[in-house]
């Protein structure tokens, strides 16, 4: 009988691909739910919580070494209630126990393994653990719990108190918002960490930080800071040249293990790619660099080819590992090339390709495998081979088409086909930004279909959102990041479609968040709704990482919506949030860059640009393809619009453009250039 069918546990009832991967482990895994938590209390058993995700390489390794092992399973089943958690489905659980692990050990990562009291309070944690060490520590801690329960309970009590304390906000006594002169000093100090030659920070591994780059791009643009501009361009160029970008199939991998963006951790995540589509679209608008445009186009092609479900939702990720010809699961096997096979496939074009993508010591990884990486020598290569840059581009494109065809013969990485609301929101925002600046109607069509999917499939009966969608069903209520990302995307969709319904959905969902997620003391929002319970803490997620924090996205949303709907007093709520966050932002800008970006927007002049009349669409396209981060747009051809910015501004047989600041408008003009001139005059 095959090993995979020898055992079946309760995870077989779940829809998450990560949980289903463990459904045939000999460990008696349970999902996180009320029944399981109550069982731990009833039986007075310690809870073993193991958290991971489908594209996690070391999660797979630990599963193979420990959770597929009969001896390990015997120990786990005898003494613990064993709970498997997909961190992507349940980030609320992951936040709490990752904080606990970092308090215990000073570091974190996945797989995240926690031992907790029957009520969920943690007392021990680790990431990857080898089989012998795993069995030993489980037996020791179980014995200690039997012989000296007060010792473990005391530690868990201290840990629970610490978890609440580190999740608090240190408010400043100064109610003033952050000013531009403070931001200048913050960015000057921050720049000491920049790698100005290769981009990113002066360290490895190197993570792509789209939120950091968007903040710095806006700062450089608005302040005419050439040094910061150059750093942003260096980072974006090196990332797009690097092995972290899939030159054959498009899309970015998770992070690079080296300093030159060469060798990635090969998993591909929807959230990274959604955020990077937005970033490169913004950068293209600001610089007109064709590399950025092609990066957007190739990344969207990857999303459509690999992650788009027939329902128009986007799947979550592709695994880092895939099967070799010998049926061995190897990280990066799908993406790497050996020199001999490149010569065989590319024939006479290999020499040029070799120079272009560094099939040499610079591009060599391990075991004679190469990861394609550029280094900016295109002009030299063209001159050496007596061809034009256009001809070089054609040759490289043909080579990549051949490699893509060859790669399709390989075993593909495993797909995590669950659909998550927050990550779809990030992808949707990417599509709206791409359409805005690249003007490809296919991107707007994709965006509208994805947005309609969210409305039809991810909406809950009470007016809120669900977190997940799989096999036609949604089972988990939405978290703050689901609302924040979707609201942001719907605002962006309004600005390129001018269909009021997307703005109205944004306002409606924002009011739901205010009603069910607000922390009255700080004005910030909890990660979980007041309707949900069962956790030992309601988390305030404020730190911006690769993904901006749900609170910072929500603050940006309030900022924009306060301009569209001034009568709702969202600006008062926003100011309370920003004063609560002031010291946190100024003390640690690297981890609060989306907040810092908002502080810039709030201290600079911010404009509402309104176009109303029959000819508004081409006018808006002309205006919006400019990089204008401190402007919101509203437009209509309707005489009677309910949107405050559009009321009483329609003039028959004319299309008028208004440039406004806090609702106070300049005299209307009819030509986009004049409107942009008004904007420039008022900014200066």
PyMOL commands that set and color helices and strands:
alter all, ss='L'
color gray80, all
select helices_A, chain A and resi 3-6+10-13+17-21+34-43+57-67+70-79+91-105+131-147+149-165+180-193+210-223+226-241+270-287+290-307+339-356+378-384+389-407+421-438+441-457+480-497+500-517+550-564+566-568+570-587+589-591+593-603+616-624+644-646+672-683
alter helices_A, ss='H'
color red, helices_A
select strands_A, chain A and resi 29-31+46-52+80-86+112-116+122-126+206-207+255-256+264-265+268-269+317-318+321-323+329-331+415-416+419-420+468-469+607-612+631-636+656-661+664-665
alter strands_A, ss='S'
color yellow, strands_A
deselect
rebuild
show_as cartoon
